[in-house]
């Protein structure tokens, strides 16, 4: 608890504010993590159902383009 009190004092906030802020940030992070998990499961189910996919090499090549500042359409899925 001393850590929370030190943080609160250094930020000129109450310990309650620091704890509430930490909980809010935790909730946001966990909601994003849960959404990522749900999206991954949906993608896996779609792949299992349709057989459509893009290879890792295709995805890597596509993702390299925005990193280089270029616009690029997502690779076409195939079976």
Secondary structure, 3 states (H helix, E strand, C coil): CHHHHHHHHHCCCCHHHHHHHHHHHHHHHHHHHHHHHHHHHHHHHHHHHHCCECCHHHHHHHHHHHHCCCCCCCCCCEC
